[in-house]
């Protein structure tokens, strides 16, 4: 199945295509988005987009770049982006005209009408709206708005119209390769996301688990940030940089095991209900290491994994004094 740019704009604007909280932020610079458009213009492949179709809405989601997404229609499944977020966000941001940005991070992209055919040099560039010379640079954001497109075409040298119409046709006809994974099994989704990301940036299971466990009054990331302040007083704040160790402690306290399968099977309700135990277990383990063994700093631990069984041993519902 393929996705046209017009269909992408419609589905994002309607709230159908969304960004899950466990995805990383949109990080592409404007010049990277311009190069993406140039690749499409020149007929280069841009890769496949993977969507996760589900009836189960996540409590925690992210904006799509500079745009806050509307609520989707009720009783309909939504499609979360598992792979291709940077590309989809760039295309939507470049061409959409419906949503207003929530910040000023996005810069519009323009087509250089005087550019020569060159396989290396890009025919697209990003400008602040007041910097673009509209006699040379055509605003691509008008391509999918017939009225604005006609206005822009009327304002340029008519000898350049064939270049513009040829460019526009490339985007009207372009189809984004798309694979849709349909499942309400979050463990299966985690495995798919991990395998997609294995060849690129390492999967951040901590963010994934945070999305699973998030609620209006509980955010795993924020909870660990609060805990970091207390740990820092004990010279063990480097523990906060070891997300894998944090997850193993959570799994060990709750399930008694630390395998990846157990980590991914953790339920948000269990994490929320037992985070006090986890917190007390970590503080108790650190106090024991400092007082009984004289280990005054995280970096002095010969085996940081020792914090896992120690945290289990000291885990308690009672507030540590």
PEUR-V294397 format. One record per pair of residues at least 12 apart in sequence whose C-alpha atoms are under 8 Angstrom apart, sorted by sequence separation. I is the first residue (numbers start at 0). J is the second residue. D is the distance in whole Angstrom. If there is no record, write none. Layout:
i = [I	I]
j = [J	J]
d = [D	D]
//
This chain:
i = [110	111	227	250	92	110	111	138	249	93	109	110	137	206	93	108	109	224	247	250	108	109	223	246	253	108	109	253	107	108	189	106	107	54	106	107	134	135	253	54	55	56	106	107	134	249	285	54	106	109	113	133	134	284	53	54	112	52	53	64	111	112	252	52	53	63	111	112	142	249	252	281	284	52	110	111	137	283	284	51	52	65	109	110	283	50	51	64	109	110	249	281	282	284	50	51	109	110	248	280	281	284	50	51	108	109	280	283	49	50	67	107	108	279	280	283	48	49	50	66	107	108	280	281	48	49	66	67	107	277	280	281	48	49	66	67	277	279	280	47	48	65	66	279	280	47	48	65	278	279	283	24	65	205	277	279	19	25	65	205	276	277	279	20	22	25	48	65	276	279	19	20	24	65	275	276	279	19	20	205	275	276	18	19	17	18	273	275	17	18	96	18	94	95	96	17	93	94	93	94	112	94	95	96	94	112	235	17	35	112	226	230	233	233	14	32	36	212	213	217	14	208	211	212	12	13	14	15	211	212	251	11	12	13	14	15	32	208	251	13	14	27	32	212	248	252	13	22	25	26	212	238	248	252	17	19	25	237	244	247	248	251	15	16	17	18	19	234	235	236	237	15	16	17	18	27	233	234	235	248	252	14	15	16	17	25	233	234	244	248	16	18	189	33	29	29	41	186	186	29	7	11	8	7	37	12	37	4	8	12	37	4	8	34	36	33	34	33	34	33	33	30	30	29	82	81	82	40	48	50	52	47	48	49	50	51	52	53	55	40	47	48	49	50	51	52	53	54	39	40	46	47	48	49	50	51	52	53	39	47	49	51	39	51	5	60	59	58	57	57	59	58	59	58	4	5	4	3	3	4	3	4	3	4	2	3	1	2	1	2	1	2	0	1	0	1	0	21	22	21	22	20	21	20	21	21	21	20	19]
j = [122	123	239	262	105	123	124	151	262	107	123	124	151	220	108	123	124	239	262	265	124	125	239	262	269	125	126	270	125	126	207	125	126	74	126	127	154	155	273	75	76	77	127	128	155	270	306	76	128	131	135	155	156	306	76	77	135	76	77	88	135	136	276	77	78	88	136	137	167	274	277	306	309	78	136	137	163	309	310	78	79	92	136	137	310	78	79	92	137	138	277	309	310	312	79	80	138	139	277	309	310	313	80	81	138	139	310	313	80	81	98	138	139	310	311	314	80	81	82	98	139	140	312	313	81	82	99	100	140	310	313	314	82	83	100	101	311	313	314	82	83	100	101	314	315	83	84	101	314	315	319	61	102	242	314	316	57	63	103	243	314	315	317	59	61	64	87	104	315	318	59	60	64	105	315	316	319	60	61	246	316	317	60	61	60	61	316	318	61	62	140	63	139	140	141	63	139	140	140	141	159	142	143	144	143	162	285	68	86	163	278	282	285	286	68	86	90	266	267	271	69	263	266	267	68	69	70	71	267	268	307	68	69	70	71	72	89	265	308	71	72	85	90	270	306	310	72	81	84	85	271	297	307	311	77	79	85	297	304	307	308	311	76	77	78	79	80	295	296	297	298	77	78	79	80	89	295	296	297	310	314	77	78	79	80	88	296	297	307	311	80	84	263	108	105	106	118	263	264	108	87	91	91	91	121	97	122	90	94	98	123	91	95	121	123	121	123	123	124	124	125	124	125	125	192	192	195	166	175	177	179	175	176	177	178	179	180	181	183	169	176	177	178	179	180	181	182	183	169	170	176	177	178	179	180	181	182	183	170	178	180	182	173	188	143	210	210	210	210	211	213	213	214	214	170	171	171	171	172	173	173	174	174	175	174	175	174	175	175	176	176	177	176	177	177	178	178	203	206	206	207	206	207	207	208	209	210	210	210]
d = [6	6	6	6	8	5	8	8	8	6	6	7	7	8	6	7	5	8	7	7	6	6	7	7	7	4	7	8	6	6	8	6	6	8	6	7	8	8	7	7	7	7	6	7	6	8	8	4	8	8	7	7	7	6	5	6	6	6	6	6	6	6	8	6	7	6	5	7	6	8	6	7	5	4	5	7	8	8	5	5	6	8	5	5	7	6	5	8	5	7	6	8	8	8	5	6	5	7	7	7	5	6	5	6	6	6	4	5	6	5	8	7	6	8	6	8	8	5	7	7	8	7	7	7	8	5	7	7	7	7	4	7	6	7	5	7	8	7	4	8	5	5	6	6	7	7	8	6	8	6	8	8	6	6	6	8	7	7	8	7	5	8	8	5	8	5	8	7	5	7	7	4	8	6	8	5	6	5	5	7	6	8	6	6	8	5	8	8	8	7	7	6	6	6	8	7	7	4	6	7	7	7	7	7	7	6	8	7	7	7	7	7	7	8	6	8	8	7	7	7	5	7	7	4	7	7	5	6	6	7	7	7	7	8	4	8	5	8	8	6	7	7	8	7	8	7	8	7	7	7	7	7	5	5	7	6	6	6	7	7	8	7	8	6	6	6	7	7	6	7	8	5	5	5	6	8	7	5	5	7	7	8	6	6	6	8	8	7	8	7	7	8	7	6	7	6	8	6	7	8	8	8	6	7	6	7	6	7	8	7	6	8	6	6	7	8	7	5	8	5	7	6	6	6	8	6	7	7	7	8	7	7	6	6	6	6	6	6	7	6	5	5	5	5	5	5	6	7	7	7	7	5	6	6	6	6	7	6	7	7	7	7	7	8	7	8	6	7	7	7	7	6	8	6	7	8	7	8	7	7	6	7	5	7	5	6	6	5	5	6	5	6	7	5	6	8	6	8	8	5	8	7	5	7	8	7	6	6	8]
//
